[in-house]
């Protein structure tokens, strides 16, 4: 900690809130020094003999763990920098930004905060994303605070860029401490941020291998594939205009009809399929879009065991092939689909929504 700039007041704050605090949340814009503050607090409190749970929910520039996840590590003694590399627990969200994944984000943070408490942390410290502008950010931050119910909100701001959030929190009765930013905070360009994530992916997937599993032995919470009744091409209505689609796979489960094909034809009369099969929604998956998709691999208790990327998905053979370092793959119960695509498990090369409701 001798290598960082400690602004005036950080030491008094650390001393003040350690006395009766069970959970505190750190908020601030991008490059405000949230991770620096969290490391300072972890170091200071553990030096006083306090067991600290550090929850890192910065999906894009995580200190703990991997991009697109919320990580948790519990410290009993002041950590070295290398101690932040591998979290004890993580929960997959699916994106490096909260947009489109607000529910997954909130669930992941709550899960990690609860686990910190269950494992005996006296103080749980939650680092958040730099997502502070606009109505979506305001809603996400507010619900996160209402869900976690922290004793303190620690706000890092250079001027008054957080006041549109903080004044509302105070009116609602939350305790807020405004702190100055460290002078040595380094702003990262978009390229530098992508490089940082690539290094994280590369280190994680270094020992990965190709594994194969039956799609009927796992659950895909985002869709019904593998859970319904297979519909073969001769059973499809002739006037639906889908017979010519390549590698067409169809399932029906309840009020949903799932269609998987190599490419989607938006001109298809999906209303005819709904009427013919008596369903209220049609779920479409482009099979080629699944290639290289980042996924979370969860066990029966919904703990994220690790990450993987989809190498191939053959619904006709009922086989899913993944590239992953998870060695006890037989324990995987659910596969959570994200939106990020990784080249050779190293570099992000795009985002895609492979599941479309029509």
Backbone torsions as a table, in degrees:
resi	resn	phi	psi	omega
1	UNK	NA	-7.3	179.5
2	UNK	-71.4	-12.8	-176.1
3	UNK	-90.4	-4.5	-178.1
4	UNK	-111.6	156.1	177.1
5	UNK	-84.6	125.6	179.9
6	UNK	-104.0	106.0	-179.8
7	UNK	-61.7	155.9	177.5
8	UNK	-59.5	131.7	177.0
9	UNK	102.6	-18.9	-179.5
10	UNK	-63.6	-38.6	-178.2
11	UNK	-67.9	-39.2	177.9
12	UNK	-65.9	-38.4	178.6
13	UNK	-64.2	-45.5	179.8
14	UNK	-59.0	-41.1	-179.4
15	UNK	-71.6	-40.3	-176.1
16	UNK	-66.1	-47.1	-170.9
17	UNK	-85.7	-8.9	-179.3
18	UNK	-76.2	-15.5	-173.9
19	UNK	-69.1	-44.5	-173.4
20	UNK	-134.2	25.6	-175.8
21	UNK	-101.7	133.7	173.5
22	UNK	-104.0	-31.7	-179.4
23	UNK	-151.1	135.0	173.2
24	UNK	-136.7	150.9	-176.3
25	UNK	-116.1	135.5	177.9
26	UNK	-105.4	126.7	179.8
27	UNK	-126.5	153.4	179.3
28	UNK	170.0	162.2	-179.5
29	UNK	-74.4	175.6	176.5
30	UNK	-57.6	137.6	177.5
31	UNK	61.8	33.1	176.0
32	UNK	-94.1	-10.0	178.7
33	UNK	97.7	25.8	-179.3
34	UNK	-60.8	-44.3	-179.5
35	UNK	-65.3	-37.3	177.7
36	UNK	-62.1	-45.3	177.9
37	UNK	-62.3	-44.3	-179.2
38	UNK	-61.6	-42.5	178.7
39	UNK	-64.1	-39.3	178.2
40	UNK	-62.5	-45.3	-179.3
41	UNK	-66.7	-42.0	177.3
42	UNK	-59.3	-45.7	-179.0
43	UNK	-63.7	-44.6	-177.3
44	UNK	-67.5	-46.5	-176.9
45	UNK	-70.2	-41.0	179.1
46	UNK	-67.1	-29.9	176.4
47	UNK	-65.3	-22.2	177.0
48	UNK	-92.4	7.8	178.0
49	UNK	85.4	17.4	-179.0
50	UNK	-96.2	131.9	176.4
51	UNK	-80.1	120.8	-172.4
52	UNK	-119.4	129.8	172.5
53	UNK	-100.5	122.6	-177.7
54	UNK	-106.4	113.1	178.2
55	UNK	-102.8	118.2	-178.2
56	UNK	-106.4	108.3	-179.2
57	UNK	-110.3	21.8	174.9
58	UNK	-82.5	94.1	-170.1
59	UNK	-62.9	-31.6	-174.5
60	UNK	-92.0	-30.7	-176.0
61	UNK	-133.8	54.1	-174.2
62	UNK	-67.0	138.7	171.1
63	UNK	-79.6	-44.6	175.5
64	UNK	-92.6	139.4	167.4
65	UNK	68.0	-149.8	-166.7
66	UNK	-112.0	155.7	172.6
67	UNK	-57.7	152.4	178.3
68	UNK	70.1	14.4	177.9
69	UNK	-132.3	161.1	168.7
70	UNK	-106.9	124.7	-176.1
71	UNK	-109.1	159.5	177.3
72	UNK	-139.9	133.5	169.5
73	UNK	-140.6	141.2	-178.1
74	UNK	-109.1	131.2	-176.1
75	UNK	-118.0	136.1	175.1
76	UNK	-107.6	-22.7	-179.9
77	UNK	-132.6	159.2	179.1
78	UNK	-55.7	123.9	-174.7
79	UNK	-84.3	155.6	167.2
80	UNK	-84.3	164.3	-178.7
81	UNK	-58.1	-37.4	-179.0
82	UNK	-67.8	-18.9	-179.2
83	UNK	-70.0	-15.9	179.8
84	UNK	-84.9	-6.8	-171.2
85	UNK	-66.5	-40.2	-173.3
86	UNK	-122.5	113.1	178.8
87	UNK	-72.6	153.8	175.7
88	UNK	-72.8	-32.1	180.0
89	UNK	-141.7	151.9	172.4
90	UNK	-148.3	157.7	179.4
91	UNK	-133.2	124.5	-175.8
92	UNK	-73.8	133.0	175.2
93	UNK	-105.1	-50.9	174.5
94	UNK	121.0	-7.1	-179.4
95	UNK	-149.0	160.0	178.5
96	UNK	-90.5	5.0	174.9
97	UNK	-140.8	152.5	-176.1
98	UNK	-70.8	-22.7	-175.1
99	UNK	-55.6	129.1	-179.5
100	UNK	82.9	-6.2	-177.6
101	UNK	-134.6	34.5	-175.8
102	UNK	-62.8	-44.2	-179.1
103	UNK	-64.7	-45.1	178.9
104	UNK	-62.2	-38.1	-179.9
105	UNK	-63.9	-50.2	-179.9
106	UNK	-61.2	-43.6	179.9
107	UNK	-62.0	-42.5	-178.5
108	UNK	-64.7	-44.0	180.0
109	UNK	-64.1	-44.5	179.5
110	UNK	-63.3	-40.8	179.5
111	UNK	-61.4	-44.8	-178.7
112	UNK	-70.7	-38.0	177.9
113	UNK	-65.4	-41.3	177.6
114	UNK	-63.6	-40.7	-179.3
115	UNK	-66.8	-35.5	176.7
116	UNK	-60.4	-44.9	179.2
117	UNK	-65.7	-42.7	-179.4
118	UNK	-62.2	-30.1	-178.7
119	UNK	-93.4	16.1	168.1
120	UNK	88.4	18.0	177.3
121	UNK	-68.7	132.3	175.8
122	UNK	-76.0	-38.9	175.9
123	UNK	-126.4	132.5	171.7
124	UNK	-108.3	125.7	-177.1
125	UNK	-110.8	121.1	-176.4
126	UNK	-110.4	115.3	174.4
127	UNK	-89.4	137.9	-175.2
128	UNK	-115.8	174.2	177.1
129	UNK	-75.3	167.7	175.6
130	UNK	-87.3	17.5	-178.8
131	UNK	-81.3	98.1	-174.8
132	UNK	-128.0	-9.8	-174.6
133	UNK	-100.0	138.8	174.3
134	UNK	95.0	166.4	-175.6
135	UNK	-65.2	-35.4	-179.8
136	UNK	-65.6	-43.6	177.8
137	UNK	-62.1	-41.6	-179.5
138	UNK	-62.6	-43.5	179.8
139	UNK	-65.7	-44.8	-179.4
140	UNK	-61.2	-48.7	-178.1
141	UNK	-62.8	-41.9	-178.3
142	UNK	-64.8	-45.9	180.0
143	UNK	-66.8	-33.2	177.9
144	UNK	-65.0	-42.8	179.3
145	UNK	-67.9	-42.7	178.4
146	UNK	-63.8	-34.1	-179.4
147	UNK	-73.3	-42.3	-176.8
148	UNK	-82.6	-29.3	-179.3
149	UNK	51.8	62.2	-178.7
150	UNK	-73.4	153.7	173.7
151	UNK	-74.9	-29.8	-179.6
152	UNK	-139.0	144.7	168.9
153	UNK	-113.2	118.5	179.8
154	UNK	-99.9	117.5	-174.0
155	UNK	-112.0	120.1	175.8
156	UNK	-96.2	123.1	176.9
157	UNK	-150.3	143.1	179.6
158	UNK	-77.5	-38.1	178.9
159	UNK	-131.8	-104.0	179.3
160	UNK	-130.7	28.0	-173.8
161	UNK	-67.0	-14.3	179.8
162	UNK	-102.1	-3.4	-171.9
163	UNK	-63.2	-29.2	178.9
164	UNK	-63.9	-18.6	175.2
165	UNK	-100.5	-44.9	-171.4
166	UNK	-65.8	-39.3	-178.7
167	UNK	-62.9	-35.7	177.3
168	UNK	-68.3	-40.5	178.5
169	UNK	-60.1	-42.6	-178.8
170	UNK	-66.7	-38.6	177.1
171	UNK	-62.3	-28.5	179.9
172	UNK	-85.5	-1.7	174.8
173	UNK	99.1	4.8	179.1
174	UNK	-80.9	145.7	178.2
175	UNK	-86.0	122.5	-176.5
176	UNK	-119.2	135.1	171.3
177	UNK	-117.3	124.6	177.7
178	UNK	-93.9	126.8	-176.9
179	UNK	-123.6	149.2	175.6
180	UNK	-78.2	154.1	179.7
181	UNK	-81.5	151.8	175.4
182	UNK	-67.6	141.2	-178.7
183	UNK	-71.8	-17.2	-176.9
184	UNK	-97.8	11.9	176.5
185	UNK	-64.0	130.1	-178.0
186	UNK	-105.5	124.6	177.4
187	UNK	-77.1	135.4	178.6
188	UNK	-103.8	135.5	173.9
189	UNK	-74.1	168.0	178.0
190	UNK	-59.9	-38.8	178.2
191	UNK	-63.7	-41.9	179.3
192	UNK	-66.2	-35.9	178.2
193	UNK	-66.8	-41.1	177.4
194	UNK	-65.4	-39.0	177.8
195	UNK	-64.2	-40.1	178.3
196	UNK	-59.4	-45.6	178.9
197	UNK	-65.6	-39.9	179.7
198	UNK	-60.8	-39.4	178.3
199	UNK	-65.1	-37.1	177.3
200	UNK	-64.6	-47.8	179.4
201	UNK	-60.2	-46.6	-176.1
202	UNK	-59.4	-44.3	179.3
203	UNK	-64.7	-39.6	-177.2
204	UNK	-69.8	-44.7	-174.7
205	UNK	-86.8	6.7	-177.1
206	UNK	-57.4	-38.8	-178.8
207	UNK	-101.1	20.2	-176.3
208	UNK	-74.5	158.8	176.4
209	UNK	-145.7	167.7	178.1
210	UNK	-82.0	127.1	176.5
211	UNK	-127.1	154.4	-178.1
212	UNK	-125.3	141.0	176.9
213	UNK	-142.3	160.7	176.2
214	UNK	-81.5	132.0	179.6
215	UNK	-68.3	-15.2	-179.9
216	UNK	-84.7	-7.5	179.1
217	UNK	-100.2	-4.8	179.0
218	UNK	-126.5	162.6	179.6
219	UNK	-112.6	138.5	173.9
220	UNK	-109.2	95.7	-174.8
221	UNK	-56.9	-24.9	-177.1
222	UNK	-78.9	-12.5	-179.1
223	UNK	-156.8	176.0	-173.4
224	UNK	-97.5	7.0	-173.8
225	UNK	-58.6	133.4	-179.4
226	UNK	86.2	-1.0	-177.3
227	UNK	-114.4	-12.3	-173.6
228	UNK	-105.8	-166.1	179.2
229	UNK	-94.5	127.3	-179.6
230	UNK	-67.9	132.4	175.6
231	UNK	-108.8	119.0	-178.3
232	UNK	-87.7	152.5	-176.2
233	UNK	-47.7	-41.7	179.5
234	UNK	-63.4	-18.5	-179.0
235	UNK	-86.3	-5.5	-178.0
236	UNK	-85.3	145.9	178.8
237	UNK	-64.4	137.7	-175.5
238	UNK	-67.9	-27.0	-176.5
239	UNK	-92.8	13.6	-180.0
240	UNK	-84.9	-11.9	176.2
241	UNK	70.2	28.4	-178.3
242	UNK	-118.5	-2.8	-177.3
243	UNK	-62.8	-28.9	-177.3
244	UNK	-83.0	-1.0	-178.7
245	UNK	-74.7	140.9	-177.3
246	UNK	-75.3	137.0	175.6
247	UNK	50.9	56.0	-177.2
248	UNK	-80.6	123.2	178.1
249	UNK	-125.7	129.6	-174.9
250	UNK	-132.1	137.4	173.8
251	UNK	-134.4	149.5	174.0
252	UNK	-124.1	132.2	177.5
253	UNK	-144.7	113.6	-178.6
254	UNK	62.4	-126.2	-179.0
255	UNK	-96.8	15.9	179.8
256	UNK	-118.1	144.3	173.2
257	UNK	-119.8	127.2	179.7
258	UNK	-107.0	132.4	177.0
259	UNK	-124.6	126.8	173.7
260	UNK	-120.4	128.8	178.0
261	UNK	-148.4	168.4	-178.8
262	UNK	-63.2	-40.1	-179.4
263	UNK	-139.6	152.0	179.8
264	UNK	-95.2	136.7	174.5
265	UNK	-108.3	105.9	-175.4
266	UNK	-70.2	-11.2	-179.4
267	UNK	-85.8	-2.1	-178.6
268	UNK	-64.7	139.8	177.8
269	UNK	-80.5	80.2	-176.0
270	UNK	-63.4	-25.8	179.5
271	UNK	-61.3	-30.1	178.0
272	UNK	-68.6	-38.1	177.2
273	UNK	-66.0	-40.9	178.9
274	UNK	-61.3	-44.7	-180.0
275	UNK	-68.6	-40.5	-176.9
276	UNK	-65.2	-42.4	-176.8
277	UNK	-98.2	-1.9	178.2
278	UNK	65.9	41.5	-179.8
279	UNK	-113.9	161.2	179.9
280	UNK	-100.2	-16.5	-179.8
281	UNK	-146.1	150.1	175.1
282	UNK	-118.7	126.8	179.3
283	UNK	-104.9	124.9	-177.8
284	UNK	-115.5	134.8	177.0
285	UNK	-126.0	124.8	172.2
286	UNK	-83.2	116.3	-174.6
287	UNK	-61.0	-41.6	-179.3
288	UNK	-64.9	-25.7	179.6
289	UNK	-70.5	-16.3	179.8
290	UNK	-77.6	-20.9	-177.8
291	UNK	-59.2	126.5	177.4
292	UNK	71.2	11.1	-179.6
293	UNK	-70.6	133.6	177.5
294	UNK	-76.7	131.2	-178.2
295	UNK	-132.6	155.2	174.0
296	UNK	-100.2	137.8	-177.7
297	UNK	-110.8	108.3	-174.2
298	UNK	-109.8	151.6	178.2
299	UNK	-91.8	-171.2	-176.8
300	UNK	-64.0	-24.3	178.7
301	UNK	-93.4	11.3	179.2
302	UNK	66.7	23.9	172.2
303	UNK	-85.4	133.6	177.7
304	UNK	-76.0	113.0	179.6
305	UNK	-77.9	-28.3	-178.6
306	UNK	169.8	-172.8	-179.2
307	UNK	-117.0	165.7	175.1
308	UNK	-157.5	172.0	171.1
309	UNK	-124.0	145.3	-179.0
310	UNK	-77.3	124.8	176.4
311	UNK	-91.6	-40.8	178.4
312	UNK	-161.4	151.1	177.7
313	UNK	-136.3	111.4	179.4
314	UNK	-113.8	93.3	-177.2
315	UNK	-68.0	-24.1	-179.7
316	UNK	-69.0	-37.6	176.0
317	UNK	-89.9	-8.4	-179.5
318	UNK	70.1	32.0	-174.9
319	UNK	-122.0	138.1	174.7
320	UNK	-120.8	129.4	179.3
321	UNK	-113.3	128.7	-175.9
322	UNK	-125.3	154.4	171.8
323	UNK	-109.1	112.8	-171.9
324	UNK	-156.6	149.5	173.2
325	UNK	-89.6	0.9	-180.0
326	UNK	-67.1	116.4	-173.6
327	UNK	-85.6	-32.5	179.5
328	UNK	-96.4	59.2	-173.4
329	UNK	-63.1	-22.9	-179.8
330	UNK	-63.0	-16.3	-179.7
331	UNK	-89.4	-5.6	-179.6
332	UNK	-70.1	127.4	-178.2
333	UNK	-112.4	-34.2	-180.0
334	UNK	-131.7	147.5	177.2
335	UNK	-120.1	117.0	-177.4
336	UNK	-96.7	124.3	-178.5
337	UNK	-86.6	132.6	173.7
338	UNK	-101.0	-159.4	177.9
339	UNK	-121.0	-6.9	-175.4
340	UNK	-86.8	141.9	175.2
341	UNK	-115.0	131.0	-176.5
342	UNK	-115.3	134.3	175.7
343	UNK	-86.6	114.9	179.8
344	UNK	54.5	32.1	178.6
345	UNK	66.8	24.3	-175.9
346	UNK	-128.8	-51.6	-169.1
347	UNK	-120.9	130.7	175.5
348	UNK	-68.0	132.3	177.2
349	UNK	-127.4	14.2	175.9
350	UNK	158.1	173.1	175.2
351	UNK	-128.6	146.0	-179.6
352	UNK	-150.2	144.5	172.0
353	UNK	-100.2	97.7	-173.5
354	UNK	-75.8	-21.0	-179.7
355	UNK	-103.9	124.8	-180.0
356	UNK	-127.3	134.1	177.1
357	UNK	-98.4	127.0	-177.0
358	UNK	-129.0	NA	NA
